[in-house]
Amino acid sequence: MSLLENWCTGEGLDASHALVVKQVPVEATARHIEETLMTIKALGRVRVRGRMFNPQSQSLMVLCQCSERVNTKTIPLDVPSIEGGELWTLHGPADEENVNTERRQTEPLPQDSSTSTEEAAAPAMSSDSMPGNSAESIIRAVGDLLAKTMRPAQESNVFRRLRVYSGISPTPPGEESLDTWMEQAQLMVDESDCSIREKRKRIIESLKGPALEIAQAVRANDSDASPEEYIEALEKAFGSPESPEDLYFSFRALRQSAGENLSDFLRRVERNLTRVVQRGGITPNLRDSARVDQLLRGATESEILLLQLRLRERKRDPPSFLTLLNEIREEEFQQSLRRKNTTPSARPDGEGVTPLGSQNHNKCKVSKCIY
């Protein structure tokens, strides 16, 4: 019998109205567990009927009774805690039946007593007579094993975990702002090789507070929502309400501050330009041109440097952001070197300077010697 069936038998519960929740923190209370699971409407009213510590995962396995019949095909396989943190996994009757079915399918069928020894020996002889197939299968199995063992190592090094975002303003210490968090989350979604479910899990694990409530609303509306839909919902809930046109006009109004380096102004232009492109105010293919135009328009404190870079002549074939940033930083470095070389070096006090009184005194001595 399965874990769910054994547990339900001991507690006197109907297994079709029960499920086992795993990866639950040890400090989680029964009320916290019940409120989290009741966010899944298909389960109905939920009550905790038993808890067991799992030493392997260092977490709890919780037996829950539901007022509705549990169907794992209509409920999510994992659920985020209402207080944030790692996802809890749900295991219902259908999961146990699938495990038992697979086990029965993998068990060898009993041989009929009437089977002749020649028929029983035939498969063994045929497998021995084709060593090439067995060698290919071994090589294929080793390749699959290496692929499975190497991929988690790469994933653990890159995009291991997103920083926390709660949606609270001003941003609390130790958390990320919305713009920074969205950039990291979008980069993880675009570049990570993990599954869509794993990407969705990483996004939800990084949320808490009001931001987690938005994610739970998205999940309740569509349990198979994509990671991009979660990011879009958070942007609509906590992002700037400005329209693409408003963002574009704000971008065009950027000006270099007094004493601000041109490289710092370029970074500020790029941050605002990224928001405009993301909201549809500027098409991506015009991004480089818009950057150069705004730099020429707003860099009022660095006109000489702009002339040295010859940006007006390069508007038809504008450089990328990284290329332009590298060129500007090199010019700024050369300017700082020139300023250091042209500054007169300070001499120690009194060194090389003859006081006026001593000069007159020497003149008097010379005149006395002559006369």
C-alpha positions as CSV (number, residue, x, y, z in Angstrom):
1,M,0.0,0.0,0.0
2,S,1.1,3.6,-0.6
3,L,2.0,6.2,2.0
4,L,-1.3,8.0,1.5
5,E,-3.4,4.8,1.8
6,N,-1.5,3.6,4.9
7,W,-1.8,7.0,6.6
8,C,-5.5,7.3,5.8
9,T,-6.1,3.8,7.1
10,G,-4.4,4.6,10.4
11,E,-6.4,7.9,10.7
12,G,-9.7,6.4,9.5
13,L,-9.9,8.7,6.5
14,D,-11.2,8.3,2.9
15,A,-8.1,8.4,0.7
16,S,-10.1,9.9,-2.2
17,H,-10.6,13.0,0.0
18,A,-7.1,13.3,1.2
19,L,-3.6,14.3,0.1
20,V,-0.1,14.4,1.4
21,V,1.8,17.7,1.3
22,K,5.6,17.6,1.3
23,Q,8.4,20.2,1.7
24,V,6.4,21.9,4.5
25,P,8.7,23.9,6.9
26,V,8.9,22.5,10.4
27,E,7.7,25.7,12.0
28,A,4.5,25.9,9.8
29,T,1.4,25.8,11.9
30,A,-1.8,23.9,11.1
31,R,-3.7,27.1,10.4
32,H,-1.0,28.3,8.1
33,I,-1.1,25.0,6.2
34,E,-4.9,25.0,5.9
35,E,-5.1,28.6,4.7
36,T,-2.4,27.9,2.1
37,L,-4.2,24.9,0.7
38,M,-7.6,26.5,0.7
39,T,-6.3,29.0,-1.9
40,I,-6.9,26.0,-4.3
41,K,-10.7,26.2,-4.7
42,A,-10.9,22.6,-6.1
43,L,-10.0,21.2,-2.7
44,G,-12.8,22.9,-0.8
45,R,-12.3,23.1,3.0
46,V,-9.0,21.6,4.2
47,R,-8.1,20.3,7.6
48,V,-4.7,19.0,8.8
49,R,-5.0,15.4,10.2
50,G,-1.4,14.4,10.7
51,R,2.2,15.5,10.4
52,M,5.4,13.5,10.0
53,F,9.0,14.7,9.9
54,N,11.1,13.6,6.8
55,P,14.8,13.5,7.8
56,Q,15.9,13.4,4.1
57,S,14.4,16.7,3.2
58,Q,14.5,18.2,6.7
59,S,10.8,19.1,6.3
60,L,7.3,17.9,7.2
61,M,4.9,15.6,5.4
62,V,1.4,16.6,6.2
63,L,-1.8,14.6,5.8
64,C,-4.8,16.8,4.9
65,Q,-8.4,16.0,4.6
66,C,-10.5,17.8,1.9
67,S,-14.2,18.4,1.7
68,E,-14.0,17.9,-2.1
69,R,-12.8,14.7,-3.9
70,V,-9.1,15.1,-4.8
71,N,-8.3,15.0,-8.4
72,T,-4.6,15.7,-9.2
73,K,-5.5,16.4,-12.8
74,T,-7.4,19.5,-11.9
75,I,-5.2,20.9,-9.1
76,P,-1.6,22.2,-9.3
77,L,1.2,19.8,-8.3
78,D,2.8,22.4,-6.1
79,V,1.6,25.4,-4.2
80,P,3.4,28.5,-2.8
81,S,3.1,29.2,0.9
82,I,1.1,32.4,1.8
83,E,4.2,33.6,3.6
84,G,6.6,32.9,0.8
85,G,9.5,30.5,0.5
86,E,9.9,27.2,-1.3
87,L,6.9,25.5,-3.0
88,W,5.0,22.7,-1.3
89,T,4.4,19.6,-3.4
90,L,1.0,17.9,-3.4
91,H,0.5,14.1,-3.7
92,G,-3.0,12.8,-4.1
93,P,-4.7,9.4,-4.9
94,A,-4.0,9.6,-8.6
95,D,-0.2,9.9,-8.0
96,E,-0.2,6.8,-5.9
97,E,-2.2,4.9,-8.5
98,N,0.2,5.9,-11.2
99,V,3.1,4.7,-9.1
100,N,1.5,1.3,-8.5
101,T,0.6,1.0,-12.2
102,E,4.1,1.7,-13.3
103,R,5.4,-0.8,-10.8
104,R,3.1,-3.5,-12.1
105,Q,4.1,-2.8,-15.6
106,T,7.8,-3.1,-14.9
107,E,7.5,-6.4,-13.0
108,P,8.3,-9.4,-15.2
109,L,5.3,-11.6,-16.1
110,P,5.4,-15.2,-14.6
111,Q,6.4,-17.8,-17.2
112,D,3.9,-20.5,-18.1
113,S,5.0,-23.9,-16.9
114,S,4.2,-25.3,-20.4
115,T,6.9,-23.0,-22.0
116,S,9.6,-25.1,-23.4
117,T,13.2,-24.7,-22.4
118,E,14.1,-23.9,-25.9
119,E,11.7,-20.9,-26.0
120,A,13.0,-19.7,-22.6
121,A,16.6,-19.9,-23.8
122,A,15.9,-18.2,-27.1
123,P,15.9,-14.6,-25.8
124,A,19.1,-15.1,-24.0
125,M,20.8,-16.5,-27.0
126,S,19.5,-13.7,-29.2
127,S,20.8,-11.0,-26.8
128,D,24.2,-12.7,-26.6
129,S,24.4,-13.0,-30.4
130,M,24.2,-9.2,-30.8
131,P,26.9,-7.6,-28.7
132,G,26.8,-4.5,-30.8
133,N,23.3,-3.5,-29.6
134,S,24.2,-4.0,-26.0
135,A,27.3,-1.8,-26.4
136,E,25.3,0.9,-28.1
137,S,22.7,0.8,-25.3
138,I,25.5,1.1,-22.7
139,I,27.0,4.1,-24.5
140,R,23.6,5.7,-24.8
141,A,22.8,5.2,-21.1
142,V,26.2,6.6,-20.0
143,G,25.6,9.7,-22.3
144,D,22.1,10.2,-20.7
145,L,23.6,9.9,-17.2
146,L,26.3,12.5,-18.0
147,A,23.7,14.9,-19.4
148,K,21.6,14.6,-16.3
149,T,24.5,15.1,-13.9
150,M,26.1,18.0,-15.8
151,R,23.0,20.1,-16.4
152,P,22.1,20.7,-12.7
153,A,25.7,21.8,-12.1
154,Q,25.4,24.4,-14.8
155,E,22.0,25.5,-13.5
156,S,23.4,25.8,-9.9
157,N,26.1,28.2,-11.0
158,V,23.8,30.5,-13.1
159,F,20.5,31.9,-12.0
160,R,20.6,29.9,-8.8
161,R,18.0,32.1,-7.0
162,L,16.4,35.4,-7.6
163,R,16.6,38.2,-5.0
164,V,13.5,38.8,-2.9
165,Y,10.8,41.2,-4.0
166,S,7.8,42.1,-1.9
167,G,6.1,45.0,-3.7
168,I,6.5,47.2,-0.7
169,S,7.5,50.9,-1.2
170,P,10.0,52.2,-0.3
171,T,12.0,49.1,-0.9
172,P,13.0,47.4,2.4
173,P,16.6,46.6,3.1
174,G,17.8,43.3,1.6
175,E,15.2,43.4,-1.2
176,E,15.4,44.5,-4.9
177,S,13.4,47.3,-6.5
178,L,10.9,46.3,-9.2
179,D,13.0,47.3,-12.1
180,T,16.1,45.4,-10.9
181,W,14.1,42.3,-10.0
182,M,12.3,42.3,-13.4
183,E,15.6,42.6,-15.2
184,Q,17.0,39.6,-13.3
185,A,13.8,37.6,-13.7
186,Q,13.5,38.3,-17.4
187,L,17.2,37.3,-17.9
188,M,16.6,34.1,-16.1
189,V,13.6,33.3,-18.2
190,D,15.4,34.1,-21.5
191,E,18.8,32.5,-20.8
192,S,18.2,29.6,-18.4
193,D,17.8,26.1,-19.8
194,C,15.6,24.8,-17.0
195,S,11.9,23.8,-17.6
196,I,9.0,26.3,-17.6
197,R,7.8,24.8,-14.3
198,E,11.2,25.4,-12.7
199,K,11.3,29.0,-14.0
200,R,7.8,29.6,-12.6
201,K,8.9,28.0,-9.3
202,R,12.0,30.3,-9.0
203,I,9.8,33.4,-9.6
204,I,7.3,32.5,-7.0
205,E,10.0,31.5,-4.4
206,S,11.5,35.0,-4.7
207,L,8.2,36.8,-3.9
208,K,6.5,37.6,-0.6
209,G,4.0,40.0,0.8
210,P,1.8,41.9,-1.7
211,A,3.9,40.6,-4.7
212,L,3.2,37.0,-3.6
213,E,-0.6,37.8,-3.4
214,I,-0.5,38.9,-7.1
215,A,1.3,35.7,-8.0
216,Q,-1.3,33.6,-6.2
217,A,-4.0,35.4,-8.1
218,V,-2.4,34.6,-11.4
219,R,-2.0,31.0,-10.3
220,A,-5.7,30.8,-9.2
221,N,-6.8,32.2,-12.6
222,D,-4.5,29.8,-14.6
223,S,-2.4,27.2,-12.9
224,D,-0.4,26.8,-16.1
225,A,0.4,30.5,-16.6
226,S,3.8,31.1,-18.1
227,P,6.7,32.8,-16.3
228,E,6.3,35.9,-18.6
229,E,2.7,36.2,-17.5
230,Y,3.8,36.4,-13.8
231,I,6.3,39.1,-14.6
232,E,3.8,41.0,-16.6
233,A,1.2,40.9,-13.8
234,L,3.7,42.2,-11.3
235,E,4.7,45.0,-13.6
236,K,1.0,46.0,-14.0
237,A,0.5,45.8,-10.3
238,F,3.6,47.6,-9.0
239,G,5.1,49.3,-12.0
240,S,4.8,52.8,-13.3
241,P,1.3,53.6,-14.5
242,E,2.8,55.8,-17.3
243,S,1.8,55.1,-20.8
244,P,4.4,54.3,-23.5
245,E,4.0,57.8,-24.8
246,D,4.6,59.3,-21.4
247,L,7.7,57.2,-20.9
248,Y,9.0,58.3,-24.3
249,F,8.5,62.0,-23.6
250,S,10.2,61.6,-20.2
251,F,13.1,59.9,-22.0
252,R,13.4,62.8,-24.5
253,A,13.5,65.3,-21.6
254,L,16.6,63.8,-20.0
255,R,19.4,66.2,-19.4
256,Q,22.9,65.9,-18.1
257,S,23.4,67.3,-14.6
258,A,26.1,69.7,-13.7
259,G,29.3,67.8,-12.8
260,E,27.8,64.5,-14.1
261,N,30.2,62.4,-16.2
262,L,29.1,61.6,-19.8
263,S,29.4,57.9,-19.0
264,D,27.1,58.2,-16.0
265,F,24.6,60.1,-18.1
266,L,24.8,57.4,-20.8
267,R,23.9,54.8,-18.2
268,R,20.9,56.8,-17.1
269,V,19.8,57.2,-20.7
270,E,20.1,53.5,-21.2
271,R,18.0,52.6,-18.1
272,N,15.1,54.9,-19.3
273,L,15.5,53.7,-22.9
274,T,15.1,50.1,-21.7
275,R,11.8,50.9,-20.0
276,V,10.5,52.7,-23.1
277,V,11.4,49.8,-25.4
278,Q,9.8,47.3,-23.0
279,R,6.6,49.2,-22.9
280,G,6.5,49.7,-26.7
281,G,7.3,53.4,-26.9
282,I,10.2,52.7,-29.2
283,T,10.8,49.7,-31.5
284,P,13.9,47.6,-30.7
285,N,15.5,48.2,-34.1
286,L,15.5,52.0,-33.4
287,R,17.2,51.6,-30.0
288,D,20.7,52.6,-31.0
289,S,19.6,55.6,-33.0
290,A,17.4,56.9,-30.2
291,R,20.3,56.5,-27.7
292,V,22.6,58.6,-29.8
293,D,20.0,61.2,-30.5
294,Q,19.2,61.7,-26.9
295,L,22.9,61.8,-26.0
296,L,23.5,64.6,-28.5
297,R,20.4,66.4,-27.2
298,G,20.8,66.1,-23.5
299,A,24.6,66.1,-22.9
300,T,24.9,69.8,-22.4
301,E,28.0,69.5,-20.1
302,S,30.1,67.4,-22.5
303,E,29.9,69.1,-25.9
304,I,33.7,68.9,-26.6
305,L,33.7,65.2,-25.8
306,L,30.8,64.6,-28.2
307,L,32.8,66.4,-30.9
308,Q,35.8,64.2,-30.3
309,L,33.6,61.1,-30.6
310,R,32.0,62.4,-33.9
311,L,28.6,61.1,-32.9
312,R,26.8,63.5,-35.3
313,E,28.6,61.9,-38.3
314,R,27.8,58.4,-37.0
315,K,24.1,58.8,-36.7
316,R,23.4,56.8,-39.8
317,D,25.4,53.8,-38.4
318,P,25.0,54.3,-34.6
319,P,27.2,52.3,-32.2
320,S,25.8,49.9,-29.7
321,F,25.5,50.8,-26.0
322,L,28.6,48.8,-24.9
323,T,30.7,50.2,-27.8
324,L,29.7,53.7,-27.0
325,L,30.2,53.3,-23.3
326,N,33.7,52.0,-23.9
327,E,34.6,54.9,-26.2
328,I,33.3,57.5,-23.7
329,R,35.2,56.0,-20.8
330,E,38.4,55.9,-22.8
331,E,38.0,59.6,-23.7
332,E,37.2,60.5,-20.1
333,F,40.3,58.7,-19.0
334,Q,42.5,60.5,-21.5
335,Q,41.0,63.9,-20.4
336,S,41.8,63.2,-16.8
337,L,45.4,62.3,-17.7
338,R,45.8,65.6,-19.7
339,R,44.4,67.6,-16.8
340,K,47.0,66.0,-14.4
341,N,49.9,66.7,-16.8
342,T,48.9,70.4,-17.3
343,T,48.5,71.2,-13.6
344,P,51.7,73.0,-12.2
345,S,53.4,70.9,-9.6
346,A,53.4,72.5,-6.1
347,R,56.9,73.2,-4.6
348,P,57.7,72.8,-0.9
349,D,57.3,76.0,1.1
350,G,60.3,78.3,0.9
351,E,62.2,76.1,-1.5
352,G,63.7,78.0,-4.5
353,V,62.3,81.3,-3.3
354,T,64.6,84.1,-2.0
355,P,62.9,86.6,0.3
356,L,63.0,90.3,-0.8
357,G,64.7,91.5,2.3
358,S,67.6,89.1,2.0
359,Q,68.1,90.2,-1.6
360,N,68.4,93.9,-0.5
361,H,70.8,92.9,2.3
362,N,73.1,91.1,-0.1
363,K,73.1,94.2,-2.4
364,C,74.2,96.3,0.5
365,K,77.1,94.0,1.3
366,V,78.2,94.1,-2.3
367,S,78.1,97.9,-2.4
368,K,80.2,98.2,0.8
369,C,82.8,95.9,-0.7
370,I,83.1,98.0,-3.8
371,Y,83.4,101.4,-2.0
